């Protein structure tokens, strides 16, 4: 039987999902992936010292005993080197630099050999994230596990815009509250159940944060993430649960992840996508 032009065969679809899953694992293990994060230090107002000495507010595993000072004042974060020293910030040797707020998508980063430090916002709090290319979490990572690809979980959904975009507040795994923007929800039918998931606006995609009745037994307890395309001219999009994946906090305690809104806590089993990680926590 010939397939209609543009319609992938079941084999092609499985190969496409398997390739996406391989790419996801590679991104996770990359130098800038979630597995290299090894510290999350919430800043105190005023000076916060960093270096390898335990006397510092931010203790590093290597490098100079006292490398510099990070100052938080009225929502602005600056870094300065200790006397007669410099720091490498975004590839340039400087005495001082502003870390937050910043222009452009890339956050100013301090590099100290295999270590790097940059600002992170968690709700109303500002922190320094520490990245280590020689992270133990990265070295001991095993592998991702998945449900078998099941095309019945690739579902067409109707986008239902709100009367106007609105903000929503979601707690994260540390108890901080994140303010996110949503312009609508997606209505779809899964295994005979009619569902409506609130979608978070994320650049040129829809971001779905959800959990279901597999959460805590087969899949990660807190949530799973999933992206969908913006709706087409007919108001339709595709939600492919085979691409549902674990948030970074499933692998790394130094990450922060939003919890799903109540309407996205589904009372059905979504036996598709990524399973819980059984390796090191």
C-alpha positions, 0 to 999 in steps of 0.5 A: 500500500502506498502512503500519502505524500508527506505522511511518514511511515511508522518506521520513519516515525519511530526512527525520528523519535529515536534520533530525537532521544539520542540527541536529547541524551547528548545535549544532557551530557554536553559541556553546557548540559545540566549534568555539569552543574555542581552548585547553587549558591543564593546570594546575600545582600552585599559582598559574597566571597568565592574561592577554594578556601572554606572561609568563602561564602561560595566554596570552590573545589579548586583554584585560588583560595580567594578568587573574588567578590560577588556583590548583590545590591538592589537587584544588581550583581557585580563581580570584582577580583581580589587585589592585584588579580584579574578574572576571566569573564566571557573570555576577557581578563577584567578587574570587575564586571556586571553579572546581572541584569545583562543584555542578550541571551547569554549570561556573563560567565566567570571561568576558573579552569574547569569551573564557571560561575554565572547568575541564576534567578529563582523566583525573587531570589538571585543565586550563583550557579556553579558549573564543573566540566569534571562533575561527578554527576556527569562522570557517573551518569548512566543512561536515559530510559523511555517507554516504547514509541507509541504513535497513538500518543502523538495527538492533534489538539486544538489551541484555545486562546485566552481572552488575553494573555495572562501571567500565572504563578508556579512554585518550583522545586525549591519553593520559589514562585515563578511568574510565567506568561500563558496565552492559551491552552490545548484541548485534546483527547487521550485514550478517550479522555478529554483533557485541557492543558495550560500552555506556557508561552516559550519563544516560538513554541508552547511549553507544557508542564504536566504530571500524570498517574505514572508520576512517582512510580514509573516517571519522575514524581515532580513533572515532565516537560513537553513542547508543541508547535504554535497553532496553525491557521486552523488553530491546531497543534500536535502534542507528541507525548513520545517527546515528553522528557524529565526536567533537569532536577530529575538528574541534578539537585543543583537545578530548579524546576517548575511544578505543574499547575493544577489543571495539568495534573492529569488523572490518566496514565501517559505511558509515553516519553521518558521514564524516571532516571534510576542513576545517581541522584 
